[in-house]
Amino acid sequence: MFGPLNLTPDRLTEEGMRFQQKLGAAAQTLQSLGAAEVGCTPKSAVYQNGKAVLYRFEGDKAPTRKTPLLICYALVNRPYMVDLQEDRSIVRSLLAAGHDVYLIDWGYPDRSDCLMDLDDYINGVLDGCVDALREQCEIDKVNLLGVCQGGAFSLCYASLHGDKVANLVVMVTPVDFHTPDNMLSHWCRELDVDAFVDSLGNVPGDLMNYCYLTLKPYRLNGQKYLGLVDLLDNPRDLENFLRMEKWIFDSPDQAGEAFRQFIKTFYQGNGFVQGDAEIGGQTIDLGKLTMPVLNIFAEQDHLVPPAASKALARLVGSKDYTELSFKGGHIGIYVSGRAQREVPPAIDNWLSRRSR
């Protein structure tokens, strides 16, 4: 039972005055902040394939690990989420542990990219980045870290090019797209994706972002901005909020054919589980993943429910398979304080035990 609200005239007046004070402080705070800066770690481009750029991050000290770590992020958001700010950066933590960290920035597709499909992304761009690393670092294999949709790409890549992957790490990665609690999958299964792509060409990033926000309409469209009022007189907290908002709404368009194929193959066809996913005419068989695999998932993830990720355990062929659950959501696994304390050290420890 809820108690009385106790909305007395004095309390309402007090709340109104406090609200006005917060708004008054906001104007001053916003003027002092300027634009929200994202991506805190210096990096340099080492390879380019079309609009995609492979970056190498520069740490405070030279890497001590011989095998480079390549981060493959999703297409639907910008990859600087893994390096958002100094105290919320998986990249900085991995650099500090001695890893040589690289990241693929897929860029912003335009109309000229509408015919790019999953074969272009996985056997073209991703494989090109891996080969560039193998040549530059004079090694046979790389460590691959796939994030969300980038994790699905990494699973496909490791199935097709397992001889180039030493260790595979996937984070909040969907594997079984038909679990009962996968709300996004239920939407996508009824989508006429052919009519959708044929009408739009590339899928607008703003439209994709709107769909994600409506999965939790109250939390992501109302409650968040009500809570913003309490941050308006705190420059640090407000800057953190604006930095996250910049990332959320910095959504690239999706190349039409790749979107069509990903929806049909995985969200509608559940290709990993059914074993009939094809990329470039080759079947994706997760049983071919014989390298060590670390699967990290978030326990409160509303986009990739834990069951969708944990399905990987019964599909991989590796005898060295590890799961790590994290108490948080789909975004918190990158940026929360708990994540910074737990996730990079776990990745580092796991890789360290498997390094030659």
Contacts in CASP RR format, 6 or more apart in sequence:
PFRMAT RR
TARGET T0000
AUTHOR 0000-0000-0000
METHOD contacts of the structure
MODEL  1
MFGPLNLTPDRLTEEGMRFQQKLGAAAQTLQSLGAAEVGCTPKSAVYQNG
KAVLYRFEGDKAPTRKTPLLICYALVNRPYMVDLQEDRSIVRSLLAAGHD
VYLIDWGYPDRSDCLMDLDDYINGVLDGCVDALREQCEIDKVNLLGVCQG
GAFSLCYASLHGDKVANLVVMVTPVDFHTPDNMLSHWCRELDVDAFVDSL
GNVPGDLMNYCYLTLKPYRLNGQKYLGLVDLLDNPRDLENFLRMEKWIFD
SPDQAGEAFRQFIKTFYQGNGFVQGDAEIGGQTIDLGKLTMPVLNIFAEQ
DHLVPPAASKALARLVGSKDYTELSFKGGHIGIYVSGRAQREVPPAIDNW
LSRRSR
19 229 0 8 1.000
21 233 0 8 1.000
22 229 0 8 1.000
22 230 0 8 1.000
22 232 0 8 1.000
22 233 0 8 1.000
23 229 0 8 1.000
23 232 0 8 1.000
24 232 0 8 1.000
25 232 0 8 1.000
25 233 0 8 1.000
26 232 0 8 1.000
26 233 0 8 1.000
26 238 0 8 1.000
29 232 0 8 1.000
29 233 0 8 1.000
29 234 0 8 1.000
29 235 0 8 1.000
29 238 0 8 1.000
30 238 0 8 1.000
32 235 0 8 1.000
33 235 0 8 1.000
33 238 0 8 1.000
33 239 0 8 1.000
33 242 0 8 1.000
36 239 0 8 1.000
36 242 0 8 1.000
36 243 0 8 1.000
36 245 0 8 1.000
36 246 0 8 1.000
37 85 0 8 1.000
37 243 0 8 1.000
38 80 0 8 1.000
38 84 0 8 1.000
38 85 0 8 1.000
38 243 0 8 1.000
38 246 0 8 1.000
38 247 0 8 1.000
39 80 0 8 1.000
39 83 0 8 1.000
39 84 0 8 1.000
39 85 0 8 1.000
39 89 0 8 1.000
40 83 0 8 1.000
40 84 0 8 1.000
40 85 0 8 1.000
40 86 0 8 1.000
40 89 0 8 1.000
40 92 0 8 1.000
41 57 0 8 1.000
41 58 0 8 1.000
41 59 0 8 1.000
41 83 0 8 1.000
41 89 0 8 1.000
41 91 0 8 1.000
41 92 0 8 1.000
41 95 0 8 1.000
42 57 0 8 1.000
42 58 0 8 1.000
42 59 0 8 1.000
43 55 0 8 1.000
43 56 0 8 1.000
43 57 0 8 1.000
43 58 0 8 1.000
43 103 0 8 1.000
44 55 0 8 1.000
44 56 0 8 1.000
44 58 0 8 1.000
45 53 0 8 1.000
45 54 0 8 1.000
45 55 0 8 1.000
46 54 0 8 1.000
46 55 0 8 1.000
46 56 0 8 1.000
46 102 0 8 1.000
46 132 0 8 1.000
46 136 0 8 1.000
47 53 0 8 1.000
47 54 0 8 1.000
47 128 0 8 1.000
47 129 0 8 1.000
47 132 0 8 1.000
47 133 0 8 1.000
47 136 0 8 1.000
48 54 0 8 1.000
49 124 0 8 1.000
49 125 0 8 1.000
49 128 0 8 1.000
49 129 0 8 1.000
50 125 0 8 1.000
51 106 0 8 1.000
51 107 0 8 1.000
51 108 0 8 1.000
51 109 0 8 1.000
51 113 0 8 1.000
52 104 0 8 1.000
52 105 0 8 1.000
52 106 0 8 1.000
52 107 0 8 1.000
52 125 0 8 1.000
52 129 0 8 1.000
53 104 0 8 1.000
53 105 0 8 1.000
53 107 0 8 1.000
54 102 0 8 1.000
54 103 0 8 1.000
54 104 0 8 1.000
54 105 0 8 1.000
54 129 0 8 1.000
54 132 0 8 1.000
54 133 0 8 1.000
55 102 0 8 1.000
55 103 0 8 1.000
55 104 0 8 1.000
55 105 0 8 1.000
56 100 0 8 1.000
56 101 0 8 1.000
56 102 0 8 1.000
57 83 0 8 1.000
57 91 0 8 1.000
57 95 0 8 1.000
57 101 0 8 1.000
57 102 0 8 1.000
57 103 0 8 1.000
59 92 0 8 1.000
59 95 0 8 1.000
59 96 0 8 1.000
60 95 0 8 1.000
60 96 0 8 1.000
61 98 0 8 1.000
63 95 0 8 1.000
63 98 0 8 1.000
63 99 0 8 1.000
63 100 0 8 1.000
64 98 0 8 1.000
65 98 0 8 1.000
65 99 0 8 1.000
65 100 0 8 1.000
65 351 0 8 1.000
65 355 0 8 1.000
66 137 0 8 1.000
66 139 0 8 1.000
66 355 0 8 1.000
66 356 0 8 1.000
67 100 0 8 1.000
67 137 0 8 1.000
67 139 0 8 1.000
67 141 0 8 1.000
67 142 0 8 1.000
67 143 0 8 1.000
67 166 0 8 1.000
67 167 0 8 1.000
67 355 0 8 1.000
67 356 0 8 1.000
68 99 0 8 1.000
68 100 0 8 1.000
68 101 0 8 1.000
68 102 0 8 1.000
68 133 0 8 1.000
68 137 0 8 1.000
68 139 0 8 1.000
68 142 0 8 1.000
68 143 0 8 1.000
69 94 0 8 1.000
69 99 0 8 1.000
69 100 0 8 1.000
69 101 0 8 1.000
69 102 0 8 1.000
69 142 0 8 1.000
69 143 0 8 1.000
69 144 0 8 1.000
69 145 0 8 1.000
69 351 0 8 1.000
70 102 0 8 1.000
70 103 0 8 1.000
70 104 0 8 1.000
70 129 0 8 1.000
70 130 0 8 1.000
70 133 0 8 1.000
70 142 0 8 1.000
70 143 0 8 1.000
70 144 0 8 1.000
70 145 0 8 1.000
71 79 0 8 1.000
71 82 0 8 1.000
71 91 0 8 1.000
71 101 0 8 1.000
71 102 0 8 1.000
71 103 0 8 1.000
71 104 0 8 1.000
71 145 0 8 1.000
71 146 0 8 1.000
71 147 0 8 1.000
72 104 0 8 1.000
72 126 0 8 1.000
72 144 0 8 1.000
72 145 0 8 1.000
72 146 0 8 1.000
72 147 0 8 1.000
72 150 0 8 1.000
72 151 0 8 1.000
72 153 0 8 1.000
72 154 0 8 1.000
72 157 0 8 1.000
73 79 0 8 1.000
73 81 0 8 1.000
73 82 0 8 1.000
73 103 0 8 1.000
73 104 0 8 1.000
73 105 0 8 1.000
73 106 0 8 1.000
73 146 0 8 1.000
73 147 0 8 1.000
73 148 0 8 1.000
73 150 0 8 1.000
74 147 0 8 1.000
74 148 0 8 1.000
74 149 0 8 1.000
74 150 0 8 1.000
74 151 0 8 1.000
75 106 0 8 1.000
75 121 0 8 1.000
75 149 0 8 1.000
75 150 0 8 1.000
75 252 0 8 1.000
75 254 0 8 1.000
75 255 0 8 1.000
75 258 0 8 1.000
76 148 0 8 1.000
76 149 0 8 1.000
76 205 0 8 1.000
76 208 0 8 1.000
76 251 0 8 1.000
76 252 0 8 1.000
76 254 0 8 1.000
77 247 0 8 1.000
77 248 0 8 1.000
77 250 0 8 1.000
77 251 0 8 1.000
77 252 0 8 1.000
78 105 0 8 1.000
78 247 0 8 1.000
78 250 0 8 1.000
78 251 0 8 1.000
78 252 0 8 1.000
79 103 0 8 1.000
79 104 0 8 1.000
79 105 0 8 1.000
79 106 0 8 1.000
79 147 0 8 1.000
80 247 0 8 1.000
81 247 0 8 1.000
81 331 0 8 1.000
81 334 0 8 1.000
81 335 0 8 1.000
82 89 0 8 1.000
82 90 0 8 1.000
82 91 0 8 1.000
82 103 0 8 1.000
82 147 0 8 1.000
82 334 0 8 1.000
83 89 0 8 1.000
83 90 0 8 1.000
83 91 0 8 1.000
83 92 0 8 1.000
83 103 0 8 1.000
84 243 0 8 1.000
84 244 0 8 1.000
84 247 0 8 1.000
84 334 0 8 1.000
84 335 0 8 1.000
85 240 0 8 1.000
85 243 0 8 1.000
86 92 0 8 1.000
87 340 0 8 1.000
88 334 0 8 1.000
88 335 0 8 1.000
88 336 0 8 1.000
88 337 0 8 1.000
88 340 0 8 1.000
89 340 0 8 1.000
90 334 0 8 1.000
90 339 0 8 1.000
90 340 0 8 1.000
90 343 0 8 1.000
90 344 0 8 1.000
91 101 0 8 1.000
91 103 0 8 1.000
93 340 0 8 1.000
93 344 0 8 1.000
93 345 0 8 1.000
93 348 0 8 1.000
94 101 0 8 1.000
94 344 0 8 1.000
94 347 0 8 1.000
94 348 0 8 1.000
95 101 0 8 1.000
97 344 0 8 1.000
97 345 0 8 1.000
97 348 0 8 1.000
99 348 0 8 1.000
99 351 0 8 1.000
100 137 0 8 1.000
102 129 0 8 1.000
102 133 0 8 1.000
104 125 0 8 1.000
104 126 0 8 1.000
104 129 0 8 1.000
106 121 0 8 1.000
106 125 0 8 1.000
106 252 0 8 1.000
107 252 0 8 1.000
108 252 0 8 1.000
108 253 0 8 1.000
109 116 0 8 1.000
109 202 0 8 1.000
109 252 0 8 1.000
109 253 0 8 1.000
109 254 0 8 1.000
109 255 0 8 1.000
110 202 0 8 1.000
110 253 0 8 1.000
111 201 0 8 1.000
111 202 0 8 1.000
113 202 0 8 1.000
113 255 0 8 1.000
114 201 0 8 1.000
114 202 0 8 1.000
114 255 0 8 1.000
114 256 0 8 1.000
114 257 0 8 1.000
115 255 0 8 1.000
115 256 0 8 1.000
115 257 0 8 1.000
116 255 0 8 1.000
116 256 0 8 1.000
116 257 0 8 1.000
116 258 0 8 1.000
117 255 0 8 1.000
117 257 0 8 1.000
117 258 0 8 1.000
117 261 0 8 1.000
118 153 0 8 1.000
118 156 0 8 1.000
118 258 0 8 1.000
118 261 0 8 1.000
118 262 0 8 1.000
118 265 0 8 1.000
118 279 0 8 1.000
118 280 0 8 1.000
119 279 0 8 1.000
119 280 0 8 1.000
119 281 0 8 1.000
120 258 0 8 1.000
121 153 0 8 1.000
121 258 0 8 1.000
122 153 0 8 1.000
122 156 0 8 1.000
122 157 0 8 1.000
122 160 0 8 1.000
122 279 0 8 1.000
123 160 0 8 1.000
123 279 0 8 1.000
123 280 0 8 1.000
126 153 0 8 1.000
126 154 0 8 1.000
126 157 0 8 1.000
127 157 0 8 1.000
127 161 0 8 1.000
127 164 0 8 1.000
130 142 0 8 1.000
130 144 0 8 1.000
130 157 0 8 1.000
130 161 0 8 1.000
130 164 0 8 1.000
130 165 0 8 1.000
131 164 0 8 1.000
133 139 0 8 1.000
133 142 0 8 1.000
134 140 0 8 1.000
134 141 0 8 1.000
134 142 0 8 1.000
134 164 0 8 1.000
140 163 0 8 1.000
140 164 0 8 1.000
141 163 0 8 1.000
141 164 0 8 1.000
141 165 0 8 1.000
141 166 0 8 1.000
142 164 0 8 1.000
142 165 0 8 1.000
142 166 0 8 1.000
143 165 0 8 1.000
143 166 0 8 1.000
143 167 0 8 1.000
143 168 0 8 1.000
143 169 0 8 1.000
143 351 0 8 1.000
144 154 0 8 1.000
144 157 0 8 1.000
144 158 0 8 1.000
144 165 0 8 1.000
144 167 0 8 1.000
144 168 0 8 1.000
144 169 0 8 1.000
145 154 0 8 1.000
145 169 0 8 1.000
145 170 0 8 1.000
145 171 0 8 1.000
145 347 0 8 1.000
146 153 0 8 1.000
146 154 0 8 1.000
146 169 0 8 1.000
146 170 0 8 1.000
146 171 0 8 1.000
146 173 0 8 1.000
147 170 0 8 1.000
147 171 0 8 1.000
147 172 0 8 1.000
147 173 0 8 1.000
148 171 0 8 1.000
148 172 0 8 1.000
148 173 0 8 1.000
148 174 0 8 1.000
148 303 0 8 1.000
148 304 0 8 1.000
148 330 0 8 1.000
149 174 0 8 1.000
149 262 0 8 1.000
150 173 0 8 1.000
151 170 0 8 1.000
151 171 0 8 1.000
151 173 0 8 1.000
152 173 0 8 1.000
152 174 0 8 1.000
152 175 0 8 1.000
152 262 0 8 1.000
152 266 0 8 1.000
152 272 0 8 1.000
154 168 0 8 1.000
154 170 0 8 1.000
154 173 0 8 1.000
155 168 0 8 1.000
155 170 0 8 1.000
155 173 0 8 1.000
155 175 0 8 1.000
155 272 0 8 1.000
155 284 0 8 1.000
155 286 0 8 1.000
155 289 0 8 1.000
155 312 0 8 1.000
156 277 0 8 1.000
156 279 0 8 1.000
156 284 0 8 1.000
157 165 0 8 1.000
158 165 0 8 1.000
158 168 0 8 1.000
158 288 0 8 1.000
158 289 0 8 1.000
158 291 0 8 1.000
159 284 0 8 1.000
159 285 0 8 1.000
159 286 0 8 1.000
159 287 0 8 1.000
159 288 0 8 1.000
159 289 0 8 1.000
160 279 0 8 1.000
160 282 0 8 1.000
160 284 0 8 1.000
162 288 0 8 1.000
162 289 0 8 1.000
162 290 0 8 1.000
162 291 0 8 1.000
165 291 0 8 1.000
166 291 0 8 1.000
166 354 0 8 1.000
167 291 0 8 1.000
167 292 0 8 1.000
167 293 0 8 1.000
167 294 0 8 1.000
167 350 0 8 1.000
167 351 0 8 1.000
167 354 0 8 1.000
168 289 0 8 1.000
168 291 0 8 1.000
168 292 0 8 1.000
168 293 0 8 1.000
168 294 0 8 1.000
169 293 0 8 1.000
169 294 0 8 1.000
169 296 0 8 1.000
169 347 0 8 1.000
169 350 0 8 1.000
169 351 0 8 1.000
170 293 0 8 1.000
170 294 0 8 1.000
170 295 0 8 1.000
170 296 0 8 1.000
170 309 0 8 1.000
170 312 0 8 1.000
171 296 0 8 1.000
171 297 0 8 1.000
171 333 0 8 1.000
171 343 0 8 1.000
172 296 0 8 1.000
172 297 0 8 1.000
172 298 0 8 1.000
172 301 0 8 1.000
172 303 0 8 1.000
172 304 0 8 1.000
172 309 0 8 1.000
172 330 0 8 1.000
172 333 0 8 1.000
173 295 0 8 1.000
173 297 0 8 1.000
173 304 0 8 1.000
173 309 0 8 1.000
173 312 0 8 1.000
174 182 0 8 1.000
174 266 0 8 1.000
174 304 0 8 1.000
174 308 0 8 1.000
174 309 0 8 1.000
175 272 0 8 1.000
175 273 0 8 1.000
175 286 0 8 1.000
175 308 0 8 1.000
175 309 0 8 1.000
175 310 0 8 1.000
175 311 0 8 1.000
175 312 0 8 1.000
175 315 0 8 1.000
176 270 0 8 1.000
176 272 0 8 1.000
176 273 0 8 1.000
176 307 0 8 1.000
176 308 0 8 1.000
176 311 0 8 1.000
177 185 0 8 1.000
177 266 0 8 1.000
177 267 0 8 1.000
177 269 0 8 1.000
177 270 0 8 1.000
177 271 0 8 1.000
177 272 0 8 1.000
177 273 0 8 1.000
177 308 0 8 1.000
178 185 0 8 1.000
178 189 0 8 1.000
178 270 0 8 1.000
178 273 0 8 1.000
179 185 0 8 1.000
179 305 0 8 1.000
179 307 0 8 1.000
179 308 0 8 1.000
179 311 0 8 1.000
181 305 0 8 1.000
181 307 0 8 1.000
182 304 0 8 1.000
182 305 0 8 1.000
182 308 0 8 1.000
183 215 0 8 1.000
183 302 0 8 1.000
184 211 0 8 1.000
184 212 0 8 1.000
184 215 0 8 1.000
184 267 0 8 1.000
184 303 0 8 1.000
185 267 0 8 1.000
185 308 0 8 1.000
187 211 0 8 1.000
188 263 0 8 1.000
188 267 0 8 1.000
188 268 0 8 1.000
189 267 0 8 1.000
189 268 0 8 1.000
191 263 0 8 1.000
191 268 0 8 1.000
193 259 0 8 1.000
193 260 0 8 1.000
193 263 0 8 1.000
193 264 0 8 1.000
193 268 0 8 1.000
194 260 0 8 1.000
196 203 0 8 1.000
196 260 0 8 1.000
197 203 0 8 1.000
197 256 0 8 1.000
197 257 0 8 1.000
197 259 0 8 1.000
197 260 0 8 1.000
200 256 0 8 1.000
201 256 0 8 1.000
202 253 0 8 1.000
202 254 0 8 1.000
202 255 0 8 1.000
202 256 0 8 1.000
202 259 0 8 1.000
203 253 0 8 1.000
203 254 0 8 1.000
203 256 0 8 1.000
203 259 0 8 1.000
204 253 0 8 1.000
205 251 0 8 1.000
205 252 0 8 1.000
205 253 0 8 1.000
205 254 0 8 1.000
206 249 0 8 1.000
206 251 0 8 1.000
208 251 0 8 1.000
208 254 0 8 1.000
209 248 0 8 1.000
209 249 0 8 1.000
209 251 0 8 1.000
212 220 0 8 1.000
212 303 0 8 1.000
213 220 0 8 1.000
213 221 0 8 1.000
214 221 0 8 1.000
215 302 0 8 1.000
215 303 0 8 1.000
216 302 0 8 1.000
228 241 0 8 1.000
231 237 0 8 1.000
231 238 0 8 1.000
231 241 0 8 1.000
232 238 0 8 1.000
244 331 0 8 1.000
244 335 0 8 1.000
265 271 0 8 1.000
265 277 0 8 1.000
265 278 0 8 1.000
266 272 0 8 1.000
266 277 0 8 1.000
269 276 0 8 1.000
271 277 0 8 1.000
271 284 0 8 1.000
272 284 0 8 1.000
272 286 0 8 1.000
272 311 0 8 1.000
272 315 0 8 1.000
273 311 0 8 1.000
273 315 0 8 1.000
275 283 0 8 1.000
275 284 0 8 1.000
275 285 0 8 1.000
275 286 0 8 1.000
276 283 0 8 1.000
277 283 0 8 1.000
277 284 0 8 1.000
278 284 0 8 1.000
286 312 0 8 1.000
286 315 0 8 1.000
286 316 0 8 1.000
286 317 0 8 1.000
287 315 0 8 1.000
287 316 0 8 1.000
287 317 0 8 1.000
288 317 0 8 1.000
289 316 0 8 1.000
289 317 0 8 1.000
289 318 0 8 1.000
290 317 0 8 1.000
290 318 0 8 1.000
290 319 0 8 1.000
291 318 0 8 1.000
291 320 0 8 1.000
292 318 0 8 1.000
292 320 0 8 1.000
292 321 0 8 1.000
292 322 0 8 1.000
292 350 0 8 1.000
292 354 0 8 1.000
293 312 0 8 1.000
293 316 0 8 1.000
293 318 0 8 1.000
293 320 0 8 1.000
293 321 0 8 1.000
293 322 0 8 1.000
294 322 0 8 1.000
294 323 0 8 1.000
294 324 0 8 1.000
294 347 0 8 1.000
294 350 0 8 1.000
295 309 0 8 1.000
295 310 0 8 1.000
295 312 0 8 1.000
295 313 0 8 1.000
295 321 0 8 1.000
295 322 0 8 1.000
295 323 0 8 1.000
295 324 0 8 1.000
296 323 0 8 1.000
296 324 0 8 1.000
296 325 0 8 1.000
296 326 0 8 1.000
296 333 0 8 1.000
296 343 0 8 1.000
296 346 0 8 1.000
296 347 0 8 1.000
297 304 0 8 1.000
297 306 0 8 1.000
297 309 0 8 1.000
297 310 0 8 1.000
297 323 0 8 1.000
297 324 0 8 1.000
297 325 0 8 1.000
297 326 0 8 1.000
298 304 0 8 1.000
298 306 0 8 1.000
298 325 0 8 1.000
298 326 0 8 1.000
298 327 0 8 1.000
298 328 0 8 1.000
298 329 0 8 1.000
298 330 0 8 1.000
298 332 0 8 1.000
298 333 0 8 1.000
299 306 0 8 1.000
299 325 0 8 1.000
299 326 0 8 1.000
299 327 0 8 1.000
299 328 0 8 1.000
299 329 0 8 1.000
300 327 0 8 1.000
300 328 0 8 1.000
300 329 0 8 1.000
301 309 0 8 1.000
301 328 0 8 1.000
301 329 0 8 1.000
301 330 0 8 1.000
301 333 0 8 1.000
302 329 0 8 1.000
302 330 0 8 1.000
303 330 0 8 1.000
304 330 0 8 1.000
306 325 0 8 1.000
310 323 0 8 1.000
312 321 0 8 1.000
313 321 0 8 1.000
313 323 0 8 1.000
320 354 0 8 1.000
322 350 0 8 1.000
324 346 0 8 1.000
324 350 0 8 1.000
326 333 0 8 1.000
326 338 0 8 1.000
326 339 0 8 1.000
326 342 0 8 1.000
326 343 0 8 1.000
327 338 0 8 1.000
328 336 0 8 1.000
328 338 0 8 1.000
328 339 0 8 1.000
332 339 0 8 1.000
333 339 0 8 1.000
333 343 0 8 1.000
334 343 0 8 1.000
END
